[in-house]
Amino acid sequence: MKQEKSWVMSDRQLCDCELIMDGSFNPLDQFMVEIDYESVLTQMRLSNGDLFPIPIVLDVNKEFSDSLSLGEKIILRDKEGFKIAHMTINSIWEPDLNREAELVYMTNDLTHPALNYMFNIGNKVYIGGKVEKISMPNHYDYRQYRISPNKVKNEFINRGWDKIIAFQTRNPLHRAHVEMTLRSMAELDANLFLHPVVGMTKPGDVDHYTRLRCYKHVIGKYPKDTAILALLPLAMRMGGPREALLHALIRKNYGCTHIIIGRDHAGPGNDINDEPFYGPYEAQDLIRKYKDEIEIKMIPFEFMVYVPDSKSYKTINEIDENTNYKTLSGTELRTMLDRGKDIPEWFSYPEVALELKRSRPALAKRGFTIFFTGLSGSGKSTIANGLLIKLLEEGSRPVTLLDGDIVRTHLSSELGFSKEHRSLNVQRIGFVASEITKNGGIAICAPIAPYSSDRNLNRELISKVGGYIEVFVSTPLKKCEQRDSKGLYKLAREGKIKEFTGISDPYEEPNNADIIVNSDGLISPEELVDIVFNKIIEMGYISK
């Protein structure tokens, strides 16, 4: 008997598959085929006319797609190898990713999380087809809150709730959120469905374990039996207006009658030019456009501020220009946590503040990675070794040096110097550094790391567990060749070494390095080390 082919799903694909199978994505019941994908891109509808705003596709590599035939059935597995679903292959195509980016996300800026995934992480071939459930993914955390749409709807019926407000969250809740939801509940005589996302969110967001501990504290702030907490394993694209519409459709599938849509709902923040990707009310405008079709009513989020004189929260429209008020942005909150400052009680509950301080310790107590990149002979190792000594002298944390040559000897000895092997080597360094960082240590990495995609992957991976500082040693190629003690550049010029970075293989200079230094001989190595060390102090990772 011929063995069925298997595809091991990524975290994002597993989230998508779960929501297809449990009905959260209704009317979508499969990974999109090409005709549906094209229709969603241009019309925000499936090919049958049903409203659906975001492409939900299964991206695979070329090698796997070339092995497939239309009509073939494959197994979709999780990372542990467990069978999750059968999928019948009804479509195979190579999408125009630039077109998808422009039509769906309205940008070509790779700092957008969805575009970063498409171009730097995801695979370049899409396959689509019917999904048949074998088993729902295993979840070992917060099982009592992982409730399917049908079970949630039945719970609403059992409680006699006829008006239910959904509140989509990907961040901890603070006093303003509670006040705003309580107002909405009172005005509509409705109950609350608190439905935080626990799939993939924006890099840098608070992890879902911390968020759930915060939600469990906050759910008790509502009157008894007026609110339900459940989890949504959604992989967010941070797609702004289109994603807001998707959020509304999902909550309709859960039986909600209303949904709160905030300012810049599902927006990823600012682009590379420090301008918002989406306007503050574009999401609300799009939902208004389809209000007669989506079968769920929108409650526009009104920006709330704290008024010290009355010790209460009010909407910005309820106060005049002479009223003294306080507010705290997400950036300001993160800055306070980074500096070890107390979160004011007017802003958040003490229990929530404590959870946030535990999960995000002050920078001076947090593990971090210093990732050097630059050409061979640029001076990376010299500066990294000097920095190692400075940090050992400072002594606040354990320090580990992952120099390029050291790693090649002990971690990647079997790898060559092809593009694939160089990428794998850098990713291995990133993984080890992330573990050191996660456990409160300092990792100093000094590979060449010529490719932006690999460096971006490491930045994203390590930033989830601690600090990440990229140092670009921008020494010119000519200078690197002059100090070529190993004779490698000479051999590369002669064609005796193939795929040599800077000669026969490209070096992609960083465009988002945190520190840039030049080891061209005009500044001593000691001074260069001091520049990097002092910058680390300035950034707050070391106490003055």
N, C-alpha and C positions, 0 to 999 in steps of 0.2 A: 504493500500500500504506500502510495506516494505521501511523503510527509509534508504537511502544510508549512509554508514559510511563516516566519515570525518577525514582528517589528517591536523592538523595545521602546516604549514611549518615553519622551522627555517629561519633565514635571508639568510643563505647559500642556502638552498633548494629553497627559493623564487627566488633568483638570477638565479639559474640553470633552474628553471621552465620558467622564463621569456625568457631566451636565447634559450631554446628549442622551445618555442612557436613563437618567432619572427624570427627564422631562423638563428640566430647568430651561433648556434652549428651545422648547416647543415654539414654533412649528418645525424647527430643524431637528431631524431624526437621523442624521448621518454627517460624516465629514463631507463638506461640500464637493460636488462635482464641478467641472469647469463651467458649465452653463449657469449654475447657481452662483458660483464665484463671480463671474462676469456681471451677472445681473445685480448682485449685491454691490459691486464696485460702482456701477453707474446709476442704479436705481434705488439702492437700499431695499431691494426686494429679492426673494427667491424667484426662480424662473416661473413658478406658478402664481406669482403675484403677492404672496404673503410677505408682510413687512419683516425685514431682518437687516440690521445695519452694519454688522461686522463680519468679515470673512472668518469662518471657522474651518480651517483646512489642516490636513496632515502632511507636514513637510518631511521628506525622506531624502537620502542621498542618491546620487545618480546610479551607483552600483546596485543598490537595492531596487530602484525603479526599473532598471534595465532587465532585472530578473523576473518582472511581473508581466502578466497577461491580463487583458480585460476579461472580466467574468471570474477571475481566480479569487479564491477565498483565502485570506491570511488570518493569523492570530495576532492580536494586539496584547502585549504583555507589559507589566510594570517592571521597574528596575530590579526587583527580586526574582523576576521570571514567572510570576503568577499570571495565568491566563485571565484577561479582563474581558475581551470581546472577540468575536469574529467580525471581519470586515470583508465585504465583497468589492473587489476593485472594478469600479465602473468608469473611472476617469484617471488619466495620467497626463500631466502637462508641466511645462516649465513656464512659470509666470513672469511677467514683466514687473519686477519688484519696484522699480522706480514709479511705474504707473500706479501700482497698489498704494504706495506711500502717498502720492499726490492726491489720489481720489479719496482714499479713506481717511488719512491722517492730515491731509492738506499741508504737507511739508516734505522737504527732502533733507532735513536736518537730522543727522545721525545721533544727536544727543537725545532725541525722542526715544523712549524705551521700546516702543513697537518697532521703530526703524532699526534700532541697535540690534534687536532680536533678529529681524528679517535679514539684515545684511552681514552681521558679525557672528551670530550664534546659530540661527536656523539653517535648515537644508534648502537646497535650491530647486527641488522638484516637489510638486504637490500631487497627492493621490486622494481620490474621493470615492465614497461609496457607502452603502448601507452598513450600519453597525448593529450587531446582535449581541446582547449582553450574555456573558458567561458568568461573571461575578463582579460585584461592585468592588472598587479599590479598598484595600484594608487601611483603616485609620486607627491608630492606637491612642490618639489624643482626643479628649473632649467628646467622647462618643455620644454622650447624652444630648449634645447640641447639634449633632450631624443628623438632620431630619430631612427626609425627602419632601418634595412639593406636595405629594398626595397626603402624606402624614400630617404636614402642617395644615393643609386645608381641612382635614378631618378634625384636627385639634380646634381650629377656629369654630367649626360647626358645633363640636361638643361643648365649647364654652359659650355658645350663643352670640359670638361676635359677628356683627354685620358690617361694621366699618373698621378697616384695619389700615393703619399707616405704616408703610415700610420705610425704614431708615437705613440706607446704604452707608457703610463706614469702612474705611481702611486704616483709620487712625484711632487712638484712644479717645474716649469721650470725656469732655470736661463740663464744667457747670453750664456754660452757654448752650451746649448741645442739649443738655437735660432740660433747661428752661425752655428752649425753643420747641422741643418735642412735646413737653407738657402743655404748652400753649396750644399747639396744633390738636392735641388730644382733647383738650377742653372745648375748643371752638367747634370741633366736629362731633363731639361726643363719641370719640373713637378710641380704639386700643392700639397698642404699638407692637410692631414686629421689628425687633432690633436684629439686623441681618448683616453682620460684618463679613468681609471677604477674608478668607484664610488660604487662598491660593497665592499665585504670584501677584505682587503689587509693584510699586515703584521702588527701585533700588534706593536704600537708605531709610525706607519706612521701618517703623517699629515692628519687630517680629510678631507673628500671630500668637505665640505663647504668652508674651507680655500683654498684648492687647486683650486676650481672653481673660487673663487675670484682672485686668482693669474693668472689662465689661461685667464680670461677675460682681465686682464691687458696686458698679454703677446701677445695675439692674435693680438693686435694693432701694434705690432712691425714688423709684416710681411707686405709686399706690399699689397695694397688694392685688395680684391677679389682673393687672391691666397691661402687662407687657410680657412678651415672649422673646427669648434669646435663642437664635439658631445660627448656624454657620453656613457660608456659601463658598465652596471650593472653586472659585472662579479665578482664572488666570487673566488678570486685567491687562489690557493693552494701553491704558491711559489715553484712550482715543477721544476724549472730550465729548462733543455733542453726540456723535454716533454711539459712543459707549454709554452715555446717559440714557439714550433711547433703549439700548440693550438692557440696561439695568431695570428700566421700567417694564419691559416685556418679561423679564425673569420674575419680577415680583408679582406681576399679573398671574403668572403660572403658579405662584405660591398661594394665590387666593386673596392678595391684598387689593384694596379698593383705592388706595392713595399711595403716593411715594413723594418723599421730600427730595427735591433737587436743589443743590446748593450753587453758590457762585463758583464758576470754573469747575463744575462737576466733572470728575474723572480726568481733569487736566494734569499734565505732567510738570507744570511749572513754566519756567522760562527757557527759551531757546538759546542757541549759542551766542546770540546778540543781546541776551538778557531781556528779551521781549517775550510776553506770554504767547504760548502756542495758540491759545484760543481766547476769545473775548469772554469776559466774566459771565455774560448772560446768553451766550450762544447755545449752550445745552438746553436752557429753559425755552428758548425760542424754537428749537427744533422739536421739542416735545409738544409745544403748543400747536405746531404745524400738523402733527399727527394725533391730536387729542381725541378726535372722534373715532379713531381706528384702534388705538392701543388698549382700550377698555380698562384704563387705570388713570385716575386723576392726579395731576401734579400739584404739590404744595411748594411754591417757590420759597427757598430758604432766605430768610431775611437776616442780614448781618446784625449780630447782637453785641452790645457793649455793656461794660459794668459801670454803673453810676454810683460812685462812693457816697454821695450825699443821701441817697435813698437806700443804699446797700442792696441794690437790685439790678437785674439785667433788663435792658430795654433795647428795642430795635433802633437802628440808627435814625430811622424816620420819626421816632417818637420823641426825640430830644431836639432842642434848638441849638443853634451854633454857639451859644454862650454856656452850654452845659458842660461841666467837667466830667470826662469819662475815661475809662481805661480799657485797653484791649491788648492782646498779646498774640502775635503771629506765630505760625509754626516755626519759622526761622528764628525768631526771638526765643521761643521756648527751647529749641535745640541748643542755642548759644548759652542759655542759662544752665542747661544740663552739662554742656561741655566744660563750663567754667566752675562747676560744682556749686552753683548758687541755688538757694531754695526757691521752689515754685510758689508764688503767692497763693494763699488760700482762697482769695476771691476768684481766682482763675480755675483752680482744679481742687478736687477732693484730696485730703491728706493721703488716703489709701492709694489713690491713683498716682499721686506725686511720688510716693515711696516706690511703687512698682517701676515707674519710669527711671528713677535714680538708680535702682538696682540694675536695670537692663542697659542703661546708658551712663556708665560712670564718667566722671570728669576726665577730660583728655589726659591729664597728668597721671591718671591711674589706669588708663586704657592701653591694651596692647596695640601695637601698630607695626606696619611694614614700611620700610624705605626701599623703594624699587628703583635702582639705577639702570639706565639704558643709554647706549651709545655704541659707536663703532669699536671694533677691536683696536686696542692701543689708545683709546681716548682718555684713559686714566681712571676708568670706573673702579677697577680693583684697588688702585692706590688710595683713592678717596674713601672707598668702602672700608678698607682695612684701618685707615686712620679714624674714621667715624666709629668703628667697632671699639677702638681703644677709648675714645672720648665717652662713649656710652657706658662702657664697663667702668670707667672712672666715676661717672655720674652715679651709677649703681642702683637706680630705682627699679629696674626690671632685668630679668635674664635676657641676654642678647645672643642671637645666632646669626652667623654669616653664611649666606648661600651664594658664594662666588661662582661664576660661570665654570671655571676649571674644576672646582671642588665638586660641583653638582655633576659635571660630566664624568668624573671619576667614580663617584659613589652612588649616584641616583640614576644616571642615564648612560651608563657605560656601553649599553648595547645599541644606542642610537647613532645614526649617521648625521649628515648635515643637509639632507634634503629639506625642502620647505615643510613637509609634513613632520619630519623628525625634529626640526628646530621648534616648530609650534608645540609639539608634544613636550619637549624639554622645558620650555617656558611655562607651560601649563602645570607641569609637575612642580616646578619651583613655586608657582602661585598656590598650589594646593598645600604644600608643606608650610609656606609662609602664612597661609590662612589659619592653619592649625596652631602655629606658634602665636599668632595674633589673638586668636580666639581664647587662648589660655593665658592671656595677659603679658606675653613676652614681646620682644622686639625682634623682627626679622629684617636683616639687611640682605638684599638680593642684588646681584651685579652681573646678570647675563647681558649679551648684546640685545636680545629681544627686538629683532628688526621689524616685526609686523605689528601694526596698530591694533588689529583685531585681537591678538593674543594679549597685548597689554591691557586692552579694554576689558577683556574677560577677567583678567586678574584683578583689575580695579574693582569690577563689580563683585567678584567673589569675596575679596578681602574686606571691602567696605561694609559688607553685611555683618562682619564680626568684630570690626575695630577700625583703626585709622589706616589710611593709605596715602603715602607721599611718593609721588613719582619725581625722580631727579633725572633730567636730561643732561648728559655730559656732551656738550655740543662741539667738541674739538674737531676742527676741520680734517677732512680726509688726508690732505697733503701732510699735515702734522702727524697724523696717525701712522702714515707710511714711513715717515722719517725716523720714528722711534720703534720701528718694527723689529724687535729683538729676536723674534722667532723666524723671521724671513717669510712669513705667510703671504704678505702682500706681494712680494716679489714672485713667489710661486704662482699666485693668482694671476698676476699680470702676464706671466709666461704661459698661462693656460694649464698649468700642472695641478692646480686646485680648482675644481669646478664649484659653481654656486657659492662664491665667497662674497660675504656681505660688503657692500660698498664698491665692489669691482664688477662681478658678474651676477650679483643678486642685489636687489634693492634694500636700502635702509629707509623705512618710513618714519620720518621725524615726527615726534609727538607734537600735537597741537594743543594739549591740555596739561602739560607738565606743571607740577607745583613749584619746582625749583629748576633753574637752568644755570649751569656753570660751564666754563670753558677752560680746559686744561692744556692750553697752547704754550705754556711756559712763561707767560707774562705774570702769572700769579703762582706763588709757591704752593705745593701740595698742602702744607700746614694751613695756609690761608683758605684754600678751597674747603678743607675739612671744617674749618671754623665757620665759613659761610653757611654750609649745610647744617651744622650743629646749631648755630644761632637762629636759623630759620625754623628749625624744629622747636626751639624754645619759643620763638615768636608765635608759632601756630598753636602753642599751648600744651604740647605733648610732654614737655619737661618743665618743671617748676623753676622759676628764676631763683 
